């Protein structure tokens, strides 16, 4: 049996089939954590059988000879493991940002700092990873924050070569459909023709809500298999140990710590439902937004209420950022009512114009539970 999560095994299986995979979803859905798990599984995804230690008997001897216990050997590879016959495995991690250059990822010229006024060829992460794969190894190249940099430019002329059927054959020979790309020769500076190894796997992660330095166009995106992660309410329920969780209306005041935790889960769910309608699923709050501020279930209602104030401020900041400048959208997300309600939206005259303003109380341990219930249940508290 494997100790890896179902999502991790699914990613390995998709990489095995498609070579390139984009892990997508809102912030806080566990993408980076999953990248690390996949990296570990890619390097160590072999099931080791327990050795037999009982003695055996050799007919030519007078005493039993214990069986030699193997001290090396990786064992049986997971069925989802890419390139399972290559036991030498390498993971390379990088991330894109606004300052990423083609020379950092593909290849390019950089100043030679050896004392001569000259330039030298620098080969980037993609070329480095491909060269390692061509040396009879299996390589996983992980790119976090892929849409934070000019990804289309960074991949350059490898765009066609990335495709599964345009790579080298499994034995690294050039096939009929293998498509070349060109890089600078580090020794001569001349253009050198290369091909993409079938044993190089590329796993990228991105937040769809982030503003890209350069758009990811259709030609680029169609070269990737895609897996979208979504906020996981069950992850919160399990973390809070809400074994009998129900989204039913809670008591007007919290009697148990479970009441407060439930109000947080309910508010989180309601806010995400409204964000999905008002802005789109790519702007949802990830469960990591809450779990990053949670260590273990607290034992007293007062402690949980203090924690809930921090969680509310975090969720509220996310909502305000999404609906900045749109008071009606912000009011709808927070379930604002009429004047006199716990959260209300009302109009004020300014010159000849009507301006909308949202009224929300200062959140403290005394009212945070009521506010969470209001947002979650439409004010029925």
C-alpha positions in Angstrom: 0.0 0.0 0.0 1.1 3.6 -0.8 1.3 6.3 1.8 0.7 9.0 -0.9 -2.6 10.8 -1.3 -5.1 10.0 -4.0 -4.4 13.5 -5.6 -0.7 12.8 -5.6 -1.2 9.4 -7.4 -3.6 11.0 -9.8 -1.0 13.6 -10.8 1.7 10.9 -11.3 -0.7 9.0 -13.5 -1.5 12.1 -15.6 2.2 12.9 -15.9 2.9 9.4 -17.0 0.3 9.7 -19.7 0.6 13.3 -20.8 4.1 14.4 -19.8 3.0 18.0 -19.0 0.5 18.9 -16.3 -0.9 22.2 -15.0 -2.1 22.2 -11.4 -4.7 25.0 -11.2 -7.0 26.5 -8.6 -7.5 29.4 -6.2 -4.9 30.3 -3.6 -4.9 28.2 -0.5 -6.1 24.9 -2.0 -2.8 23.1 -1.2 -1.1 23.3 -4.6 2.4 23.9 -3.2 2.0 21.2 -0.6 0.9 18.8 -3.3 3.9 19.7 -5.5 6.2 18.6 -2.6 4.3 15.4 -2.2 4.5 14.6 -5.9 8.2 15.4 -5.9 8.8 12.9 -3.1 6.6 10.2 -4.8 8.4 10.7 -8.1 11.8 10.1 -6.5 10.8 7.4 -4.1 7.7 5.8 -5.5 8.7 2.2 -5.1 7.0 -0.4 -3.0 9.6 -2.4 -1.1 8.7 -5.9 -0.2 9.5 -7.2 3.2 12.5 -9.6 3.0 12.2 -13.2 4.1 14.5 -13.7 7.1 13.8 -17.4 7.8 16.8 -19.7 7.2 17.1 -21.9 4.2 19.0 -25.1 3.8 21.7 -25.8 1.2 22.0 -29.5 0.4 25.8 -29.4 0.1 26.2 -28.1 3.6 25.5 -29.6 7.0 23.9 -26.6 8.5 21.1 -24.2 7.5 22.3 -21.1 5.7 20.3 -18.0 6.3 18.9 -16.3 3.2 20.9 -13.2 2.2 18.7 -10.1 3.0 19.0 -7.6 0.1 20.5 -4.3 1.3 19.8 -2.4 -1.9 17.1 -2.3 -4.5 14.1 0.0 -4.9 11.5 -2.7 -5.1 8.3 -2.6 -7.2 7.4 0.8 -8.7 3.9 2.3 -8.1 1.6 1.6 -11.1 1.2 5.4 -11.5 4.9 6.1 -11.5 6.3 7.7 -14.7 9.3 6.0 -16.3 9.2 3.1 -13.8 12.2 1.4 -15.3 14.5 4.3 -14.6 15.8 4.1 -11.1 18.0 7.1 -11.2 15.4 9.9 -10.6 15.9 13.7 -10.3 13.5 16.5 -9.3 14.3 20.1 -10.2 12.2 22.9 -8.7 11.9 26.5 -9.9 9.3 29.3 -10.0 8.5 32.1 -12.4 8.4 35.8 -11.6 8.2 39.1 -13.3 12.0 39.2 -13.8 12.3 35.7 -15.2 14.3 35.7 -18.5 14.6 33.2 -21.3 18.3 32.7 -20.4 17.2 31.5 -16.9 14.8 28.8 -18.2 15.8 28.0 -21.8 19.2 29.5 -22.8 20.8 32.8 -23.6 23.9 35.0 -23.4 25.1 36.5 -20.1 28.2 38.6 -19.3 31.4 36.6 -18.6 32.7 37.8 -15.3 36.0 36.1 -15.5 37.7 39.4 -16.3 37.2 39.5 -20.0 34.7 41.8 -21.7 32.9 38.9 -23.2 29.7 36.9 -23.1 29.0 33.2 -22.4 26.1 30.9 -23.0 23.9 30.1 -20.0 21.6 27.1 -20.2 18.5 27.3 -18.1 16.4 24.9 -16.0 14.5 23.4 -18.9 17.7 22.6 -21.0 19.4 21.4 -17.8 16.5 19.1 -16.9 16.3 17.7 -20.5 20.0 17.0 -20.5 19.8 15.0 -17.3 16.8 13.0 -18.7 18.9 12.1 -21.8 21.5 10.7 -19.4 19.3 7.6 -18.8 17.5 9.3 -15.9 13.8 10.2 -15.1 13.4 13.9 -14.4 10.5 15.9 -13.0 10.7 19.7 -13.5 8.4 21.5 -11.2 7.4 25.2 -11.9 5.5 27.0 -9.2 3.7 30.3 -9.9 3.9 29.6 -13.6 1.8 32.5 -14.6 3.8 35.0 -12.5 6.3 35.3 -15.4 6.2 35.5 -19.2 5.7 31.7 -19.5 5.1 31.7 -23.3 8.4 33.6 -23.9 10.3 31.5 -21.4 9.4 28.2 -23.2 10.3 29.8 -26.5 10.8 27.5 -29.4 10.2 24.3 -27.3 6.5 24.8 -27.6 6.0 22.0 -30.2 8.7 19.8 -28.8 6.9 19.6 -25.5 4.0 17.6 -26.9 4.0 13.9 -26.0 4.1 12.6 -29.6 6.8 15.2 -30.7 9.3 14.0 -28.2 12.1 11.4 -28.5 11.1 7.7 -28.4 11.2 5.8 -25.1 14.8 4.7 -25.9 15.8 8.3 -26.5 16.1 7.7 -30.3 14.7 10.3 -32.8 11.3 9.2 -34.1 9.4 10.1 -37.2 7.4 12.7 -35.3 10.1 14.0 -33.0 10.3 17.8 -33.3 13.5 19.7 -32.7 14.3 22.9 -30.9 17.4 24.9 -30.9 19.7 26.2 -28.1 23.1 27.8 -28.1 26.1 25.5 -27.9 28.0 26.5 -24.6 31.4 25.9 -26.2 31.0 27.5 -29.7 27.9 29.7 -29.3 26.4 28.2 -32.4 22.8 27.0 -32.5 22.5 23.3 -31.5 19.5 21.1 -32.4 18.0 19.1 -29.5 14.9 17.1 -28.8 12.8 16.7 -25.8 13.2 13.5 -23.8 10.2 11.3 -23.2 11.5 10.9 -19.6 11.3 14.6 -18.8 8.0 15.4 -17.0 6.9 19.0 -16.4 4.5 19.9 -13.6 3.4 23.6 -13.4 1.2 25.3 -10.8 -0.7 28.5 -11.1 -3.4 30.6 -9.4 -6.0 31.5 -12.1 -6.9 34.6 -10.2 -3.4 36.1 -10.4 -2.7 38.7 -13.0 -0.2 37.3 -15.4 2.8 39.2 -16.7 1.9 37.8 -20.1 -1.3 35.9 -21.0 -1.2 32.1 -21.4 -2.5 31.8 -24.9 -4.5 28.8 -26.3 -1.5 27.4 -28.2 0.5 27.2 -25.0 -2.3 25.9 -22.8 -3.3 23.1 -25.1 0.1 21.4 -24.6 -0.8 20.7 -21.0 -3.2 18.4 -19.2 -5.0 20.3 -16.5 -6.1 19.4 -13.0 -8.1 22.0 -11.1 -8.1 22.0 -7.2 -11.0 23.5 -5.4 -11.6 24.5 -1.8 -12.2 21.5 0.4 -14.7 22.0 3.2 -14.2 18.5 4.4 -10.5 19.4 5.1 -11.8 22.0 7.6 -14.4 19.6 9.1 -11.8 17.0 9.7 -9.3 19.5 11.1 -11.8 20.8 13.5 -12.9 17.3 14.5 -16.5 18.0 13.7 -17.5 14.4 13.5 -21.2 15.2 13.5 -21.0 18.3 11.4 -24.3 19.8 10.1 -24.9 23.1 8.4 -28.2 23.5 10.3 -29.0 26.8 12.1 -26.8 27.1 15.2 -27.9 28.3 18.7 -27.9 32.1 19.2 -24.9 31.9 21.5 -22.1 29.3 21.3 -22.4 26.5 23.9 -19.5 24.4 22.7 -16.3 24.9 20.8 -17.9 22.9 18.0 -20.5 25.7 17.6 -17.9 28.2 16.8 -16.0 25.9 14.5 -19.2 25.1 12.7 -20.0 28.8 12.3 -16.6 29.3 10.6 -17.2 26.4 8.2 -20.7 27.7 7.4 -19.5 31.3 6.8 -16.6 30.0 4.7 -19.0 28.0 2.5 -21.5 30.8 2.1 -18.9 33.4 1.2 -17.4 31.1 -1.4 -20.9 30.4 -2.9 -21.4 34.1 -3.3 -17.9 34.7 -4.7 -18.5 32.0 -7.3 -21.5 33.9 -8.5 -20.1 37.4 -8.2 -16.5 36.9 -9.4 -16.0 33.3 -10.5 -14.6 30.1 -9.1 -11.0 31.2 -9.7 -11.4 33.8 -7.0 -12.6 31.4 -4.2 -11.0 31.3 -0.8 -8.9 28.1 -0.3 -9.2 26.1 2.8 -5.6 26.8 3.4 -6.5 30.3 4.2 -8.0 29.0 7.5 -5.8 26.0 8.1 -2.7 28.1 7.9 -4.0 29.8 11.1 -5.0 26.6 12.8 -2.8 24.2 14.8 -5.2 22.0 16.7 -8.7 22.1 18.2 -8.9 24.4 21.2 -10.6 23.4 24.4 -12.6 26.4 25.5 -15.2 28.6 23.8 -13.4 31.8 24.8 -10.2 30.6 23.1 -12.0 29.6 19.9 -13.8 32.9 19.8 -10.4 34.8 19.9 -9.2 32.6 17.1 -12.4 33.2 15.1 -11.8 36.9 15.2 -8.5 36.4 13.4 -10.2 34.1 10.9 -13.0 36.6 10.3 -10.5 39.4 9.6 -8.7 37.2 7.1 -11.9 36.2 5.2 -13.2 39.8 5.3 -9.9 41.1 3.9 -10.2 38.6 1.0 -13.8 39.7 0.3 -12.9 43.4 0.4 -10.1 42.9 -2.0 -12.3 41.0 -4.5 -15.1 43.5 -4.4 -13.0 46.7 -4.0 -15.0 49.6 -5.4 -18.2 47.6 -5.7 -20.2 48.3 -2.6 -23.2 46.3 -3.9 -21.1 43.3 -4.6 -19.4 43.5 -1.2 -22.8 43.9 0.5 -24.2 40.8 -1.4 -21.2 38.8 -0.4 -21.6 39.6 3.2 -25.4 39.2 3.1 -26.0 42.8 4.2 -29.5 43.8 5.0 -31.4 47.0 5.8 -30.6 49.6 8.5 -30.7 48.0 11.9 -29.5 44.6 10.7 -26.2 43.3 12.0 -24.6 44.1 8.6 -26.4 46.7 6.5 -26.1 48.7 3.3 -27.7 52.1 3.1 -27.6 55.1 0.8 -26.3 58.6 1.7 -26.7 61.8 -0.3 -23.5 63.5 -1.5 -24.3 66.6 -3.5 -26.7 65.4 -6.2 -25.6 61.8 -6.0 -26.5 58.8 -3.9 -23.6 56.9 -2.4 -23.7 53.5 -0.9 -22.0 52.7 2.3 -21.6 49.4 4.2 -22.0 49.3 7.9 -20.4 46.5 9.8 -19.6 46.4 13.5 -16.1 46.2 14.9 -15.5 42.5 15.3 -14.6 41.3 18.7 -15.0 38.0 20.7 -18.4 39.2 21.8 -20.0 39.5 18.4 -17.8 37.4 16.0 -20.0 34.3 16.4 -23.1 36.3 15.5 -21.5 37.9 12.5 -20.3 34.5 11.2 -23.8 33.1 11.6 -25.3 36.2 10.0 -23.1 35.8 6.9 -23.8 32.0 6.8 -27.5 31.9 7.5 -28.9 35.1 6.1 -29.3 36.8 9.5 -31.3 34.1 11.2 -29.5 34.3 14.6 
